[in-house]
Amino acid sequence: MRKADNEHRKGLTASSPLPPAGGAGGGHESASRDTIEVRDSPPPAPPASGRGAKADPERTCCLSGQKAPRDSLIRLAIGPDGTIAPDVRAKAPGRGAWIGVDRKALEEAITKGKLAKALSRALKTAVNVPNDLADQIEKALERATLDRLGLEARAGQVITGTEKIVDAARKGTVELLLHTYDAAADGTRKLDQALRVGLDLEGSDVRGLAIPATRAILSMALGRENVVHLALIAPAAAARVNQALGRWRGFIGLDG
């Protein structure tokens, strides 16, 4: 039972949801469809909830043609004037299409006109793809992740403070450990080691995930002062944050 719990938590501390565009077979191109080769793409995300959860419905990446769980992809919505905009929460009305590539591959697709062609096929209409679409997506993923962290903090699901996190980690109750991008290396190592001790995984490479944000930005999102590290101990809350953070990290190229 302990081993199964450890494997579950290890997955939560090292995931990046955006799937590889080449699929398991890797790299086959269709003569009738433009494709984007994604090198070193992050792996698919783990399920966003615990045992017994319903499978996340799949969608198809309009660039690669590969299927993946909807929550691991990014939805693009089309406006009344045909302009494409990110819909990372997948709640915008009207038609949309899905992508599962990282920022580098997306920018290449935009520059070469392949994204516009793929979206026109998927949506069956002419589209206008903004040149700064990649920037828009990255900012939207950042906002979605920080909003999720803020919600979990207000719900009492977030632990901050080094000593409190170390205590929880050593007890094996930390489901997800996070560090800001500007966290000091010694503090990060201390917490990562406590995490491994609590999970009986000393000697492994299991560690917390870096949030691509500074302590100032994270503190503002959580409504607390000087937040450098944080931990979640509730499995469901950890999975929700992991899913949002994994898409953000995966899109900008920070794989697990």
C-alpha positions in Angstrom: 0.0 0.0 0.0 2.9 2.3 0.9 4.6 1.6 -2.4 1.4 2.5 -4.4 1.1 5.7 -2.5 4.7 6.6 -3.2 4.3 6.0 -6.9 1.2 8.2 -7.0 2.9 11.0 -5.2 6.0 10.7 -7.3 3.8 11.2 -10.4 2.3 14.3 -8.9 5.7 15.9 -8.3 7.0 15.3 -11.8 4.4 15.8 -14.5 4.0 18.0 -17.5 0.8 17.3 -19.4 1.3 18.5 -23.0 1.6 15.2 -25.0 4.2 14.6 -27.7 2.9 15.5 -31.1 4.5 12.4 -32.7 2.7 9.9 -30.6 3.9 6.5 -29.5 5.0 5.5 -33.0 6.8 8.8 -33.5 7.2 11.1 -36.4 5.1 9.8 -39.2 3.8 12.6 -41.5 0.7 12.5 -43.6 1.0 13.7 -47.2 -2.4 15.3 -46.9 -1.9 17.2 -43.7 0.7 19.7 -42.4 2.3 18.4 -39.2 4.6 19.9 -36.6 7.5 17.9 -35.3 7.8 18.5 -31.5 11.2 17.6 -30.1 11.5 16.6 -26.5 7.8 17.2 -25.9 6.6 16.7 -22.3 4.7 13.5 -21.5 0.9 13.3 -20.9 -0.3 14.3 -17.5 -1.5 11.8 -14.8 -5.3 11.7 -14.0 -6.5 14.9 -12.3 -8.3 13.0 -9.6 -8.0 9.8 -7.5 -9.0 6.2 -7.9 -12.3 5.5 -9.5 -12.4 8.8 -11.3 -14.0 9.0 -14.7 -11.7 9.1 -17.7 -11.1 12.6 -19.0 -12.7 12.8 -22.5 -10.2 12.9 -25.3 -9.7 15.6 -28.0 -7.5 15.7 -31.1 -4.6 18.2 -31.5 -5.4 20.0 -34.8 -1.6 20.3 -35.5 -0.4 16.8 -34.8 -3.6 14.7 -35.2 -2.8 12.9 -31.9 -5.5 12.3 -29.3 -5.0 13.2 -25.7 -7.1 13.9 -22.6 -8.9 17.2 -22.9 -7.4 18.6 -19.7 -3.9 18.1 -21.0 -4.6 20.1 -24.2 -5.2 23.8 -24.8 -8.4 25.0 -26.4 -8.4 27.8 -29.0 -11.6 29.6 -29.6 -12.7 31.6 -32.6 -14.3 35.0 -32.2 -17.1 36.5 -34.3 -14.6 38.1 -36.6 -12.6 34.9 -37.1 -9.8 35.9 -34.7 -8.3 33.0 -32.7 -7.8 33.4 -28.9 -6.8 31.1 -26.1 -9.5 29.5 -24.0 -7.4 27.6 -21.5 -10.4 27.0 -19.2 -12.4 25.6 -22.1 -15.5 27.6 -21.2 -15.8 30.1 -24.1 -19.0 29.6 -26.1 -18.9 28.8 -29.8 -16.5 26.7 -31.9 -13.0 25.9 -31.0 -10.1 23.5 -31.7 -7.4 22.0 -29.5 -3.6 22.0 -29.6 -1.1 19.8 -27.7 2.3 21.3 -28.6 4.7 23.4 -26.7 5.5 27.1 -27.3 8.4 26.5 -29.6 6.4 24.2 -31.9 3.5 26.6 -31.9 5.5 29.6 -32.8 7.0 27.6 -35.7 3.5 26.7 -36.8 2.3 30.3 -36.7 5.4 31.6 -38.6 5.0 29.0 -41.4 1.2 29.4 -41.6 0.5 25.8 -40.6 -1.6 26.7 -37.6 -3.9 28.9 -39.7 -4.3 26.1 -42.2 -5.0 23.5 -39.5 -7.5 25.7 -37.7 -9.3 26.5 -41.0 -9.7 22.8 -41.6 -10.8 22.0 -38.1 -13.3 25.0 -37.9 -14.3 24.9 -41.6 -13.8 28.7 -42.0 -11.1 31.3 -42.5 -9.3 32.3 -39.3 -7.0 35.1 -38.2 -4.2 33.9 -36.0 -2.6 36.8 -34.0 1.2 36.9 -34.1 1.3 37.1 -30.3 -0.9 34.0 -29.8 1.9 32.1 -28.0 2.3 35.1 -25.5 -1.4 35.1 -25.0 -1.5 31.4 -24.2 1.4 31.6 -21.8 -0.1 34.5 -19.9 -3.5 32.7 -19.8 -1.9 29.5 -18.4 0.0 31.5 -15.8 -3.2 33.2 -14.7 -5.2 29.9 -14.6 -2.5 28.4 -12.4 -2.2 31.3 -10.0 -5.9 31.6 -9.7 -6.1 27.8 -8.9 -3.5 28.2 -6.2 -5.3 31.2 -4.8 -8.6 29.2 -4.6 -6.9 26.3 -2.8 -5.2 28.7 -0.4 -8.5 30.3 0.5 -10.0 26.9 1.0 -7.2 26.0 3.5 -5.5 23.5 1.3 -2.1 25.2 1.1 0.7 25.0 3.6 3.4 27.7 3.6 6.4 28.3 5.9 9.5 26.2 5.6 9.2 24.5 9.0 5.6 23.6 8.6 6.3 22.1 5.2 9.3 20.2 6.5 7.2 18.7 9.3 4.4 17.7 6.9 6.9 16.3 4.3 8.7 14.2 6.9 5.4 12.7 8.0 4.7 11.7 4.4 1.6 13.8 4.1 2.7 16.2 1.3 1.1 15.4 -2.0 2.6 18.2 -4.0 5.6 20.4 -3.2 6.2 23.7 -5.1 9.1 26.2 -5.1 9.2 29.6 -6.7 11.6 30.2 -9.5 13.7 32.5 -7.4 13.8 30.2 -4.3 17.2 29.8 -2.7 18.9 26.5 -3.6 19.6 25.5 0.0 16.0 25.9 1.1 14.8 24.0 -1.9 17.2 21.1 -1.2 16.1 21.0 2.4 12.5 20.6 1.5 13.1 18.2 -1.3 15.1 16.0 1.1 12.3 16.1 3.6 9.8 15.1 0.9 11.9 12.0 0.0 12.3 11.0 3.6 8.6 11.1 4.2 7.9 9.1 1.1 10.6 6.5 1.9 12.3 7.5 -1.4 15.7 8.6 -0.2 18.3 8.4 -2.9 15.7 9.0 -5.7 15.4 12.1 -7.8 11.8 12.9 -6.5 11.6 16.6 -5.7 9.2 19.6 -5.7 8.3 21.4 -8.9 9.4 24.9 -9.8 6.6 27.4 -10.4 7.7 29.7 -13.3 7.0 32.8 -11.1 8.8 34.8 -8.5 7.9 34.9 -4.8 6.4 38.3 -5.2 3.9 37.1 -7.8 3.1 33.9 -5.8 2.6 35.9 -2.6 0.2 38.2 -4.4 -1.7 35.3 -5.8 -2.1 33.6 -2.4 -2.7 36.8 -0.5 0.2 36.0 1.9 3.6 37.5 2.6 6.9 36.2 1.2 5.7 32.8 -0.1 8.7 31.0 -1.5 7.7 27.3 -1.0 4.3 25.8 -0.6 2.8 22.3 -0.2 -0.6 20.7 -0.7 -1.6 17.7 1.5 -5.1 17.0 0.1 -4.8 14.6 -2.9 -7.7 16.3 -4.8 -6.3 19.8 -4.3 -2.8 18.7 -5.3 -4.2 17.1 -8.5 -6.0 20.2 -9.5 -3.0 22.4 -9.0 -0.7 19.8 -10.7 -2.9 19.7 -13.8 -2.9 23.5 -14.1 0.8 23.9 -13.4 1.7 21.0 -15.6 0.1 22.6 -18.7 1.9 25.9 -18.0 5.2 24.2 -17.5 4.7 21.9 -20.4 3.9 24.8 -22.8 7.0 26.8 -21.9 9.2 23.8 -22.0 9.8 22.9 -18.4 9.1 19.2 -18.5 9.2 17.0 -15.4 
